[in-house]
Amino acid sequence: MSAYRVIHRKEPKQEIFKALVNEFFNLNPDCDVATVSIKQDQPTRTQFQNNIYHLWVDILRKEQGEESKEEFKKDLAERFLGDREKSSKELTIPEFVQYLKDIDNYFAREWGIMLPRNEDYHKTMSNEHKA
């Protein structure tokens, strides 16, 4: 399993790298060597987006009777991204906002499921990631 972080020029980096390395080795107790790579990037989903997405996936998969979270996420990718094997992790922040809107609109319209709009939702939809 890998660990991933978006790093911004203006943020302190020492603690970010330390936490990233610790997280990786905690998740991979049998691993003795890791490689760190840095690349210029278009940031993908924010933590707010990630939180609301996983909350919604858990709610929807239970409503739909799907036991596997991974299978349900593939079903969503097929319906809304046109490719069952495409990961939502590949989406840019604006693309992920649209993905969430598509999911929300579809399940409200077709299934009458009103998904929660918590603080993570409001931060996601208010473009707080641009701050």
DSSP file (Angstrom, degrees, kcal/mol; ACC not computed):
  #  RESIDUE AA STRUCTURE BP1 BP2  ACC     N-H-->O    O-->H-N    N-H-->O    O-->H-N    TCO  KAPPA ALPHA  PHI   PSI    X-CA   Y-CA   Z-CA
    1    1 A M              0   0    0      0, 0.0     2,-0.2     0, 0.0    26,-0.1   0.000 360.0 360.0 360.0 141.6    0.0    0.0    0.0
    2    2 A S        -     0   0    0     25,-0.0     2,-0.4     2,-0.0     0, 0.0  -0.605 360.0-136.5-105.3 167.8    1.3    3.5   -0.8
    3    3 A A        -     0   0    0     -2,-0.2     2,-0.4     2,-0.0    17,-0.0  -0.946  20.5-169.8-122.6 146.5    0.8    6.8    0.9
    4    4 A Y        +     0   0    0     -2,-0.4     2,-0.3     2,-0.0    -2,-0.0  -0.998   9.2 172.5-142.7 137.4    0.1   10.0   -0.9
    5    5 A R        -     0   0    0     -2,-0.4     2,-0.5     2,-0.0    -2,-0.0  -0.997  28.4-132.5-142.9 144.7    0.0   13.7    0.0
    6    6 A V        -     0   0    0     -2,-0.3     2,-0.5    38,-0.0    -2,-0.0  -0.864  28.4-159.8 -91.6 130.0   -0.4   17.0   -1.9
    7    7 A I        -     0   0    0     -2,-0.5     2,-0.4     3,-0.0     6,-0.1  -0.945   2.1-154.4-117.0 130.9    2.3   19.4   -0.7
    8    8 A H    >   -     0   0    0     -2,-0.5     3,-1.6     4,-0.1    -2,-0.0  -0.816  22.7-124.3-105.3 145.1    2.0   23.2   -1.2
    9    9 A R  T 3  S+     0   0    0     -2,-0.4    -1,-0.1     1,-0.3     4,-0.1   0.860 109.6  49.4 -52.3 -41.8    4.9   25.5   -1.5
   10   10 A K  T 3  S+     0   0    0      2,-0.1    -1,-0.3     3,-0.0     3,-0.0   0.535  93.7  91.6 -83.0  -6.1    3.8   27.7    1.4
   11   11 A E  S <  S-     0   0    0     -3,-1.6     2,-0.1     1,-0.1    -4,-0.0  -0.613  88.2-101.9 -88.6 148.5    3.1   24.9    3.8
   12   12 A P        -     0   0    0      0, 0.0     4,-0.3     0, 0.0    -4,-0.1  -0.477  36.5-168.4 -64.1 138.5    5.7   23.6    6.3
   13   13 A K     >  +     0   0    0     -2,-0.1     4,-2.6     2,-0.1     5,-0.3   0.748  65.1  75.0-106.5 -27.5    7.1   20.4    4.9
   14   14 A Q  H  > S+     0   0    0      1,-0.2     4,-2.2     2,-0.2     5,-0.2   0.920 102.4  42.6 -57.7 -47.8    9.2   18.6    7.6
   15   15 A E  H  > S+     0   0    0      2,-0.2     4,-2.6     1,-0.2    -1,-0.2   0.857 112.2  55.5 -67.8 -34.9    6.2   17.4    9.5
   16   16 A I  H  > S+     0   0    0     -4,-0.3     4,-2.4     2,-0.2    -2,-0.2   0.946 111.3  43.3 -62.3 -48.1    4.3   16.4    6.4
   17   17 A F  H  X S+     0   0    0     -4,-2.6     4,-2.6     2,-0.2     5,-0.2   0.906 113.8  51.1 -65.2 -41.1    7.2   14.2    5.2
   18   18 A K  H  X S+     0   0    0     -4,-2.2     4,-2.5    -5,-0.3    -1,-0.2   0.934 112.9  45.3 -61.2 -45.8    7.7   12.7    8.6
   19   19 A A  H  X S+     0   0    0     -4,-2.6     4,-2.7     2,-0.2    -1,-0.2   0.886 112.3  52.3 -65.0 -38.9    4.0   11.9    8.9
   20   20 A L  H  X S+     0   0    0     -4,-2.4     4,-2.4    -5,-0.2    -2,-0.2   0.920 111.4  45.6 -63.5 -44.9    3.9   10.4    5.4
   21   21 A V  H  X S+     0   0    0     -4,-2.6     4,-2.4     2,-0.2     5,-0.2   0.929 114.1  48.6 -65.0 -45.4    6.9    8.2    6.1
   22   22 A N  H  X S+     0   0    0     -4,-2.5     4,-2.2    -5,-0.2    -2,-0.2   0.917 111.6  50.2 -61.0 -43.2    5.5    7.0    9.4
   23   23 A E  H  X S+     0   0    0     -4,-2.7     4,-2.2     2,-0.2    -1,-0.2   0.925 110.2  50.6 -60.9 -44.8    2.1    6.3    7.9
   24   24 A F  H  X S+     0   0    0     -4,-2.4     4,-1.3     1,-0.2    -2,-0.2   0.945 113.2  43.6 -59.9 -49.7    3.6    4.3    5.1
   25   25 A F  H  < S+     0   0    0     -4,-2.4    -1,-0.2     1,-0.2     6,-0.2   0.826 112.3  53.3 -70.5 -29.6    5.7    2.1    7.4
   26   26 A N  H  < S+     0   0    0     -4,-2.2    -1,-0.2    -5,-0.2    -2,-0.2   0.883 112.4  45.1 -67.2 -37.4    2.7    1.6    9.8
   27   27 A L  H  < S+     0   0    0     -4,-2.2    -2,-0.2     1,-0.2    -1,-0.2   0.698 120.7  41.2 -76.7 -19.4    0.6    0.5    6.9
   28   28 A N    ><  +     0   0    0     -4,-1.3     3,-2.0    -5,-0.2    -1,-0.2  -0.595  64.8 166.6-128.9  69.5    3.4   -1.8    5.6
   29   29 A P  T 3  S+     0   0    0      0, 0.0    -1,-0.1     0, 0.0    -2,-0.1   0.709  77.6  53.9 -62.9 -20.9    5.0   -3.5    8.6
   30   30 A D  T 3  S+     0   0    0      2,-0.0     2,-0.4     0, 0.0    -5,-0.1   0.472  88.8  97.7 -90.7  -1.6    6.8   -6.0    6.4
   31   31 A C    <   +     0   0    0     -3,-2.0    -3,-0.1    -6,-0.2     3,-0.1  -0.732  41.4 174.8 -92.5 132.6    8.4   -3.4    4.3
   32   32 A D        +     0   0    0     -2,-0.4     2,-0.4     1,-0.2    -1,-0.1   0.582  67.8  44.0-107.7 -14.9   12.0   -2.3    5.1
   33   33 A V        +     0   0    0      2,-0.0     2,-0.3    -8,-0.0    -1,-0.2  -0.994  60.0 177.0-135.6 137.0   12.6    0.1    2.1
   34   34 A A        -     0   0    0     -2,-0.4     2,-0.4    -3,-0.1   -13,-0.0  -0.943  20.6-136.0-134.2 157.8   10.4    2.8    0.5
   35   35 A T        -     0   0    0     -2,-0.3     2,-0.5     2,-0.0    -2,-0.0  -0.959  11.2-152.6-116.8 132.7   11.0    5.3   -2.3
   36   36 A V        -     0   0    0     -2,-0.4     2,-0.4     2,-0.0    -2,-0.0  -0.894  16.7-179.2-103.7 131.8    9.9    8.9   -2.1
   37   37 A S        -     0   0    0     -2,-0.5     2,-0.4     2,-0.0    -2,-0.0  -0.994  10.1-163.5-132.2 137.7    9.0   10.7   -5.3
   38   38 A I        +     0   0    0     -2,-0.4     2,-0.3     3,-0.0    -2,-0.0  -0.978  15.7 168.7-122.7 133.9    7.9   14.3   -5.8
   39   39 A K        -     0   0    0     -2,-0.4     2,-0.2     0, 0.0    -2,-0.0  -0.973  42.9 -96.7-140.7 155.4    6.3   15.5   -9.0
   40   40 A Q        -     0   0    0     -2,-0.3     2,-0.3     2,-0.0    -2,-0.0  -0.521  57.8-176.9 -67.0 138.9    4.5   18.6  -10.2
   41   41 A D        -     0   0    0     -2,-0.2    -1,-0.0     3,-0.0   -35,-0.0  -0.969  43.1-131.0-145.7 152.1    0.9   17.9   -9.9
   42   42 A Q        -     0   0    0     -2,-0.3    -2,-0.0    51,-0.0     0, 0.0  -0.938  53.9-115.8 -93.1 109.9   -2.7   19.0  -10.4
   43   43 A P        -     0   0    0      0, 0.0    50,-1.2     0, 0.0     3,-0.1  -0.151  29.5-150.1 -54.4 139.6   -4.0   18.2   -6.9
   44   44 A T  B     -A   92   0A   0      1,-0.3    49,-0.2    48,-0.2    48,-0.2  -0.123  52.6 -18.9 -93.8-162.2   -6.7   15.6   -6.8
   45   45 A R        -     0   0    0     46,-0.6    -1,-0.3    43,-0.3    48,-0.1   0.093  67.2-126.4 -48.9 147.7   -9.5   15.4   -4.3
   46   46 A T     >  -     0   0    0     -3,-0.1     4,-2.6    47,-0.1     5,-0.2  -0.338  27.0-104.4 -84.3 170.3   -9.2   17.2   -1.1
   47   47 A Q  H  > S+     0   0    0      2,-0.2     4,-2.7     1,-0.2     5,-0.2   0.878 123.8  54.6 -63.5 -36.7   -9.6   15.7    2.3
   48   48 A F  H  > S+     0   0    0      2,-0.2     4,-2.4     1,-0.2     5,-0.2   0.935 110.3  45.9 -61.1 -45.6  -13.1   17.3    2.5
   49   49 A Q  H  > S+     0   0    0      1,-0.2     4,-2.6     2,-0.2    -2,-0.2   0.917 112.3  51.0 -63.1 -43.1  -14.1   15.6   -0.8
   50   50 A N  H  X S+     0   0    0     -4,-2.6     4,-2.3     1,-0.2     5,-0.2   0.921 110.5  49.2 -60.0 -45.2  -12.6   12.3    0.4
   51   51 A N  H  X S+     0   0    0     -4,-2.7     4,-2.0     1,-0.2    -2,-0.2   0.936 114.2  43.2 -62.0 -48.2  -14.6   12.4    3.6
   52   52 A I  H  X S+     0   0    0     -4,-2.4     4,-2.7     1,-0.2    -1,-0.2   0.882 112.8  54.0 -69.1 -36.1  -17.9   13.2    2.0
   53   53 A Y  H  X S+     0   0    0     -4,-2.6     4,-2.9    -5,-0.2    -1,-0.2   0.939 110.7  44.5 -61.5 -48.0  -17.4   10.7   -0.8
   54   54 A H  H  X S+     0   0    0     -4,-2.3     4,-2.1     2,-0.2    -1,-0.2   0.865 113.1  51.5 -68.8 -34.8  -16.7    7.8    1.6
   55   55 A L  H  X S+     0   0    0     -4,-2.0     4,-2.1    -5,-0.2    -1,-0.2   0.954 113.7  44.5 -62.2 -49.3  -19.6    8.8    3.8
   56   56 A W  H  X S+     0   0    0     -4,-2.7     4,-3.2     1,-0.2     5,-0.3   0.909 111.0  53.4 -63.2 -42.8  -21.9    8.8    0.8
   57   57 A V  H  X S+     0   0    0     -4,-2.9     4,-2.8     1,-0.2     5,-0.3   0.924 109.2  49.3 -59.0 -44.6  -20.5    5.6   -0.6
   58   58 A D  H  X S+     0   0    0     -4,-2.1     4,-1.4     2,-0.2    -1,-0.2   0.914 114.5  44.8 -61.4 -43.2  -21.2    3.8    2.7
   59   59 A I  H  X S+     0   0    0     -4,-2.1     4,-2.1     2,-0.2    -2,-0.2   0.948 116.7  44.7 -64.8 -48.8  -24.8    5.2    2.9
   60   60 A L  H  X S+     0   0    0     -4,-3.2     4,-2.3     1,-0.2     6,-0.2   0.889 109.9  52.6 -68.0 -40.7  -25.6    4.4   -0.8
   61   61 A R  H  X>S+     0   0    0     -4,-2.8     5,-2.7    -5,-0.3     4,-0.6   0.881 111.1  48.3 -66.1 -34.4  -24.1    0.9   -0.9
   62   62 A K  H ><5S+     0   0    0     -4,-1.4     3,-0.6    -5,-0.3    -1,-0.2   0.907 111.6  49.7 -68.8 -41.0  -26.1   -0.1    2.2
   63   63 A E  H 3<5S+     0   0    0     -4,-2.1    -2,-0.2     1,-0.2    -1,-0.2   0.856 114.8  45.1 -62.6 -35.1  -29.3    1.4    0.6
   64   64 A Q  H 3<5S-     0   0    0     -4,-2.3    -1,-0.2    -5,-0.2    -2,-0.2   0.502 113.6-117.8 -88.8  -5.5  -28.5   -0.5   -2.6
   65   65 A G  T <<5 +     0   0    0     -3,-0.6     2,-0.5    -4,-0.6    -3,-0.2   0.702  62.2 148.7  77.7  19.3  -27.7   -3.8   -0.7
   66   66 A E      < -     0   0    0     -5,-2.7    -1,-0.3    -6,-0.2    -2,-0.1  -0.775  29.6-169.8 -90.0 124.9  -24.1   -3.9   -2.0
   67   67 A E        +     0   0    0     -2,-0.5     2,-0.6    -3,-0.1    -1,-0.2   0.841  66.0  73.1 -81.7 -34.8  -21.8   -5.5    0.6
   68   68 A S     >  -     0   0    0      1,-0.2     4,-2.0    -7,-0.1     5,-0.1  -0.718  59.3-163.3 -91.6 121.6  -18.5   -4.6   -1.1
   69   69 A K  H  > S+     0   0    0     -2,-0.6     4,-2.3     2,-0.2     5,-0.2   0.901  93.7  51.6 -64.7 -41.2  -17.4   -1.0   -0.9
   70   70 A E  H  > S+     0   0    0      1,-0.2     4,-1.8     2,-0.2    -1,-0.2   0.900 109.9  48.5 -65.3 -41.1  -14.8   -1.5   -3.7
   71   71 A E  H  > S+     0   0    0      2,-0.2     4,-2.2     1,-0.2    -1,-0.2   0.896 111.0  50.8 -65.7 -39.0  -17.4   -3.0   -6.0
   72   72 A F  H  X S+     0   0    0     -4,-2.0     4,-2.3     1,-0.2    -2,-0.2   0.908 108.3  51.6 -66.1 -40.4  -19.9   -0.2   -5.3
   73   73 A K  H  X S+     0   0    0     -4,-2.3     4,-2.3     1,-0.2    -1,-0.2   0.874 109.5  50.9 -63.5 -36.1  -17.2    2.4   -6.1
   74   74 A K  H  X S+     0   0    0     -4,-1.8     4,-2.4     2,-0.2    -1,-0.2   0.889 107.9  52.7 -66.2 -38.9  -16.5    0.6   -9.4
   75   75 A D  H  X S+     0   0    0     -4,-2.2     4,-2.3     2,-0.2    -2,-0.2   0.916 110.0  48.1 -61.7 -42.8  -20.3    0.7  -10.1
   76   76 A L  H  X S+     0   0    0     -4,-2.3     4,-3.1     2,-0.2     5,-0.5   0.917 110.5  51.4 -63.1 -43.2  -20.3    4.5   -9.5
   77   77 A A  H  X>S+     0   0    0     -4,-2.3     4,-2.2     1,-0.2     6,-1.4   0.896 110.7  49.0 -61.5 -40.5  -17.2    4.9  -11.7
   78   78 A E  H  X5S+     0   0    0     -4,-2.4     4,-0.6     4,-0.2    -1,-0.2   0.933 116.7  41.4 -64.9 -45.1  -18.9    3.0  -14.5
   79   79 A R  H  <5S+     0   0    0     -4,-2.3    -2,-0.2    -5,-0.2    -1,-0.2   0.915 130.6  23.0 -69.2 -44.0  -22.1    5.0  -14.3
   80   80 A F  H  <5S+     0   0    0     -4,-3.1    -3,-0.2    -5,-0.2    -2,-0.2   0.658 132.3  34.2-105.3 -17.8  -20.6    8.5  -13.8
   81   81 A L  H  <5S-     0   0    0     -4,-2.2    -3,-0.2    -5,-0.5    -2,-0.1   0.475  98.2-125.2-113.4  -7.3  -17.1    8.3  -15.3
   82   82 A G  S  <<S+     0   0    0     -5,-0.6     2,-0.3    -4,-0.6    -4,-0.2   0.567  84.5  81.9  77.4   8.9  -17.9    5.8  -18.1
   83   83 A D    >   -     0   0    0     -6,-1.4     3,-1.4     3,-0.1    -4,-0.1  -0.887  61.4-156.5-151.5 114.0  -15.2    3.3  -17.0
   84   84 A R  T 3  S+     0   0    0     -2,-0.3    -6,-0.2     1,-0.3    -7,-0.2   0.788  98.6  49.3 -58.6 -30.3  -15.6    0.7  -14.3
   85   85 A E  T 3  S+     0   0    0     -8,-0.1     2,-0.3     2,-0.1    -1,-0.3   0.502  85.0 106.6 -92.0  -4.2  -11.8    0.6  -13.8
   86   86 A K    <   -     0   0    0     -3,-1.4     2,-0.4   -12,-0.1    -3,-0.1  -0.595  65.1-138.7 -77.0 132.8  -11.3    4.4  -13.6
   87   87 A S    >   -     0   0    0     -2,-0.3     3,-1.8     1,-0.1     4,-0.2  -0.725  10.1-137.7 -92.2 139.1  -10.5    5.5  -10.1
   88   88 A S  G >  S+     0   0    0     -2,-0.4     3,-1.4     1,-0.3   -43,-0.3   0.682 101.1  76.1 -65.7 -15.5  -12.0    8.7   -8.7
   89   89 A K  G 3  S+     0   0    0      1,-0.3    -1,-0.3   -45,-0.1   -44,-0.1   0.704  85.8  62.8 -66.8 -18.4   -8.5    9.3   -7.3
   90   90 A E  G <  S+     0   0    0     -3,-1.8    -1,-0.3   -46,-0.1    -2,-0.2   0.599  84.1 101.4 -80.6 -11.7   -7.5   10.3  -10.9
   91   91 A L  S <  S-     0   0    0     -3,-1.4   -46,-0.6    -4,-0.2     2,-0.0  -0.441  73.1-123.4 -78.0 145.4   -9.9   13.2  -11.0
   92   92 A T  B  >  -A   44   0A   0    -48,-0.2     4,-2.6    -2,-0.1   -48,-0.2  -0.287  37.7 -96.1 -73.0 171.1   -8.9   16.8  -10.4
   93   93 A I  H  > S+     0   0    0    -50,-1.2     4,-2.1     1,-0.2     5,-0.1   0.939 126.1  44.6 -58.3 -49.8  -10.5   18.8   -7.6
   94   94 A P  H  > S+     0   0    0      0, 0.0     4,-2.0     0, 0.0    -1,-0.2   0.898 113.4  51.4 -63.8 -37.5  -13.1   20.4  -10.0
   95   95 A E  H  > S+     0   0    0      1,-0.2     4,-2.2     2,-0.2    -2,-0.2   0.888 109.5  50.6 -63.3 -38.4  -13.8   17.1  -11.7
   96   96 A F  H  X S+     0   0    0     -4,-2.6     4,-2.5     2,-0.2    -1,-0.2   0.877 106.0  54.8 -69.6 -36.3  -14.4   15.4   -8.3
   97   97 A V  H  X S+     0   0    0     -4,-2.1     4,-2.3     2,-0.2    -1,-0.2   0.935 110.6  46.5 -58.7 -45.4  -16.8   18.2   -7.3
   98   98 A Q  H  X S+     0   0    0     -4,-2.0     4,-2.7     2,-0.2    -2,-0.2   0.895 109.4  54.5 -64.1 -39.7  -18.8   17.4  -10.5
   99   99 A Y  H  X S+     0   0    0     -4,-2.2     4,-2.3     1,-0.2    -1,-0.2   0.925 109.4  47.6 -58.3 -46.3  -18.6   13.7   -9.8
  100  100 A L  H  X S+     0   0    0     -4,-2.5     4,-2.8     1,-0.2    -1,-0.2   0.907 111.4  50.6 -62.8 -41.9  -20.1   14.3   -6.3
  101  101 A K  H  X S+     0   0    0     -4,-2.3     4,-3.0     2,-0.2     5,-0.2   0.913 109.8  50.7 -62.1 -42.2  -22.8   16.5   -7.8
  102  102 A D  H  X S+     0   0    0     -4,-2.7     4,-2.4     2,-0.2    -2,-0.2   0.922 112.4  46.1 -61.9 -44.6  -23.7   13.8  -10.4
  103  103 A I  H  X S+     0   0    0     -4,-2.3     4,-2.4     2,-0.2     5,-0.3   0.944 114.7  47.6 -61.7 -48.8  -23.9   11.1   -7.7
  104  104 A D  H  X S+     0   0    0     -4,-2.8     4,-1.9     1,-0.2     5,-0.2   0.929 114.3  45.7 -59.8 -48.6  -26.0   13.3   -5.4
  105  105 A N  H  X S+     0   0    0     -4,-3.0     4,-2.6    -5,-0.2     5,-0.3   0.915 113.0  49.7 -63.8 -44.3  -28.4   14.4   -8.2
  106  106 A Y  H  X>S+     0   0    0     -4,-2.4     4,-3.3    -5,-0.2     5,-0.5   0.945 113.4  43.7 -61.7 -50.0  -28.8   10.9   -9.6
  107  107 A F  H  X5S+     0   0    0     -4,-2.4     6,-2.5     1,-0.2     4,-1.0   0.814 115.2  49.5 -71.6 -28.1  -29.6    9.2   -6.2
  108  108 A A  H  X5S+     0   0    0     -4,-1.9     4,-0.7    -5,-0.3    -1,-0.2   0.934 119.7  37.2 -69.8 -46.1  -31.9   12.0   -5.2
  109  109 A R  H  <5S+     0   0    0     -4,-2.6    -2,-0.2    -5,-0.2    -3,-0.2   0.934 128.1  30.8 -71.9 -48.7  -33.8   11.9   -8.5
  110  110 A E  H  <5S+     0   0    0     -4,-3.3    -3,-0.2    -5,-0.3    -2,-0.1   0.795 135.7  20.9 -86.5 -29.8  -33.9    8.2   -9.2
  111  111 A W  H  <<S-     0   0    0     -4,-1.0    -3,-0.2    -5,-0.5    -2,-0.1   0.472  93.3-122.5-120.3  -5.5  -33.9    6.7   -5.7
  112  112 A G     <  +     0   0    0     -4,-0.7     2,-0.7    -5,-0.3    -4,-0.3   0.772  59.1 149.8  67.5  25.2  -35.2    9.5   -3.5
  113  113 A I        -     0   0    0     -6,-2.5     2,-0.8    -9,-0.1    -1,-0.2  -0.830  33.9-159.3 -96.8 116.7  -32.1    9.3   -1.3
  114  114 A M        -     0   0    0     -2,-0.7     3,-0.1    -3,-0.1    -9,-0.1  -0.844  15.1-147.6 -96.5 108.9  -31.1   12.7    0.2
  115  115 A L        -     0   0    0     -2,-0.8   -59,-0.1   -11,-0.2    -7,-0.0  -0.444  25.9 -94.2 -78.0 149.5  -27.5   12.5    1.1
  116  116 A P        -     0   0    0      0, 0.0     2,-0.5     0, 0.0    -1,-0.1  -0.253  24.4-152.2 -65.9 148.4  -26.2   14.4    4.1
  117  117 A R        +     0   0    0     -3,-0.1     2,-0.0     4,-0.1   -65,-0.0  -0.753  33.2 159.9-120.8  81.2  -24.7   17.8    3.7
  118  118 A N     >  -     0   0    0     -2,-0.5     4,-2.2     1,-0.0     5,-0.2  -0.099  60.0 -75.8 -90.4-168.6  -22.3   18.1    6.6
  119  119 A E  H  > S+     0   0    0      1,-0.2     4,-2.5     2,-0.2     5,-0.2   0.877 131.3  54.5 -59.8 -40.1  -19.3   20.5    7.0
  120  120 A D  H  > S+     0   0    0      1,-0.2     4,-2.2     2,-0.2    -1,-0.2   0.904 108.1  50.0 -61.5 -40.6  -17.2   18.5    4.6
  121  121 A Y  H  > S+     0   0    0      2,-0.2     4,-2.8     1,-0.2     5,-0.2   0.944 111.5  47.5 -61.2 -48.8  -19.9   18.8    1.9
  122  122 A H  H  X S+     0   0    0     -4,-2.2     4,-1.5     1,-0.2    -2,-0.2   0.881 112.6  48.7 -64.5 -38.5  -20.1   22.6    2.4
  123  123 A K  H  <>S+     0   0    0     -4,-2.5     5,-1.9     2,-0.2     6,-0.4   0.887 113.1  49.1 -66.8 -38.0  -16.3   23.0    2.3
  124  124 A T  H ><5S+     0   0    0     -4,-2.2     3,-1.1    -5,-0.2    -2,-0.2   0.939 115.3  41.9 -64.8 -47.9  -16.2   20.9   -0.9
  125  125 A M  H 3<5S+     0   0    0     -4,-2.8    -1,-0.2     1,-0.2    -2,-0.2   0.677 108.2  59.8 -78.3 -17.3  -19.0   22.8   -2.6
  126  126 A S  T 3<5S-     0   0    0     -4,-1.5    -1,-0.2    -5,-0.2    -2,-0.2   0.369 109.0-119.6 -90.8   6.3  -17.8   26.3   -1.5
  127  127 A N  T X 5 +     0   0    0     -3,-1.1     3,-2.1    -4,-0.2     4,-0.2   0.815  58.2 155.2  61.4  31.8  -14.4   25.7   -3.3
  128  128 A E  G > < +     0   0    0     -5,-1.9     3,-1.7     1,-0.3    -4,-0.1   0.732  60.2  75.9 -61.9 -20.8  -12.6   26.1    0.0
  129  129 A H  G 3  S+     0   0    0     -6,-0.4    -1,-0.3     1,-0.3    -2,-0.1   0.686  84.6  65.0 -62.9 -17.6   -9.8   24.1   -1.5
  130  130 A K  G <         0   0    0     -3,-2.1    -1,-0.3     1,-0.2    -2,-0.2   0.596 360.0 360.0 -82.3  -9.4   -8.8   27.2   -3.5
  131  131 A A    <         0   0    0     -3,-1.7    -1,-0.2    -4,-0.2    -2,-0.1   0.497 360.0 360.0 -69.8 360.0   -7.8   29.1   -0.3
